[in-house]
């Protein structure tokens, strides 16, 4: 049976939005934020990882470019 026939009303759109923001605020309070030291450490890890990945990709690109050039010169 539908809610209208039973006499029960579903919550309105405005009350759903209000409930959403109340739940959002409660969940935000549960978040464990990292310390400044952890943020700095993680930032350095990301920077180093990106640099190493860039060097590896650049190295592979140079090797493959030279290989392709060598193949086309010989043809």
Residue pairs with C-beta under 8 A, 6 or more apart in sequence:
3 9
3 10
11 19
34 42
